[in-house]
Amino acid sequence: MFARLWRGYLRKHWFLLVVAFLFMVIEGGTLGALSYMLQPMFDLVFVEGRESAIWWVGLGIFALFVIRGITGIIHKSILTGVSFRASTEVQLDLLRHTLTLDNAFHSRTSPGSMIERVQGDVTAIQSLWNMILVSAGRDLIALVSLLAVALSIDWKWTLVAIIGAPMLVVPSLLVQRYVRRKSNYLRDIAGKRTTRLDEVFHGITPIKLNRMEVYQADNFSDLSDTWVRSTIKTTVGQATVPALVDFAVGFGFFCVLLYGGPQIIAGEKTIGEFMSFFTAMSLAFQPMRRLGGVLGYWEMMIASLSRIFGLFDAKPAVIDRVRQDVTLDGSSITFEDVALSYGDKAVLNGLSFSANSGTTTALVGSSGAGKSTVFNVLTRLVDPASGKITIGGVDVKDMPLPQLRSLFSVVSQDALLFDETLRENILLGRDDVEDAHLKQVLDDAHVSDFLKDLPDGLDTAVGPRGSNLSGGQRQRVAIARALLRDTPILLLDEATSALDAESEKVVQKALERLSKGRTTLVIAHRLSTVRDADQILVLDHGELAESGTHDDLIGKGGIYARLHDLQFQTGTKPFTGDVPIPRQKGRLPRRDVNPVRAFLNRVFDGGAD
């Protein structure tokens, strides 16, 4: 995994990394030089009393600190720049890759998990990478230089000082495995917390209306408690290796005093030699601790890297078979015996139909009949298990995905708006739209009707998910997008189902203008909105149960006619898949009763409904 990180993102910065490493070598080497200068300071100045030595020893020590400070600034600045650039590239590549993955992947992967991988894991690598580089560079060089000074003074003292080092091997390996396991678990819990927060903040209104504040807060509290406990355990694991280093170093100092103390008392070693050795080993203490901690940091980075590259290794199920655009003969749509299942559930079951260029085809049926799945397989958000779908006589699998999806404009019941200005939400990054064309689009989509009421016109911020606009206004923005795209095929997914009567009327006019001259597929529960369609397809359990015009289907007295009667007998209630149940004792079942009929039943039947 580290090799992939190097090849993909760090190798291009190799020159800066080499420069940073050189400055780290200089900074690390100053500690060894500093400990070496203590010997003449004690022996020549403090013991022998040479005044002339004060200046050159003092200036030498001062120069070492200046060099250490300057080199530290330089290599930290370089490494920070490389680290942030590389991590940003990883984030961008992760985002681009996840956008290529199909809906099946996103349906089984929570948004919080995705955010944690793109943001949390990459940020963790960014900070850990700096720690590891500094420890592997500066601290390793410092440790080597300090040990060199210690060896030059007395190699036996040095061996005695590091006598406890072998005791670190087995415990360090055990801690290493523990930290990696806990780090993986910690990142999973962090993803769940992020998902919970995302759901809470996006569902704040239903949470308040259903008095779920305590429930949601308790859920987040439980996740947070688990996260805190896991964080503490991970931190304990990280701190264990430096603690083991403390034990080994302390034991080494104890042995050195027992072995070297009598030699100094006997005059075999000078005080300057001992102070230089003692300082070298003391200064080596912190680099040794940080290098010991690198094991914990390394395991955390490996855990994040495994999650990141695991996401990179996820392959989209829907892929291009061709790369060059193909020529279409119009925008007619044909389904030939198309079948699709989600697990054991058949969603489309040998569906076949045709929609001619420039005509409007309505899809109606109960919830789960396969209407939305028709849109998904047509746009290749998912590929069918069998069958064939053509547009303009060309199999959709024989078109590059960019060309295929450039054929569609989609207006759904949930218009997706971004927390940007109204202008940006309509243009979506395009900079080739002339003002006159934009004005025409705004007029045709009836956006101009409410534009004058906004404080900053087109530059008004629409808020998160368009919260500053009404439902009808958001739908009109979505229609303006579709008009601006000017594609040959229009997909309408219950575009007016959530609107009041006045807003529906305005949006319906905009939709009629939008669909003119385009091949249009409409999903609708309100049958009144599709009665003028060129053909109506009635789906039932993924099969085509009926087809024809509104009048034809009413005359047949089949499923469509029953749906129509149900809606107009009970007001304008959209059909939800419940087949009318025969009246019992003069009353309709509770779920299909409107208030007026229920009242009359109670009056004339003399009983409670």
Summary of the structure (lengths in Angstrom):
residues: 609
radius of gyration: 36.3
end to end distance: 67.3
largest distance: 121.7
contacts: 1934
relative contact order: 0.08
helix: 65%
strand: 11%
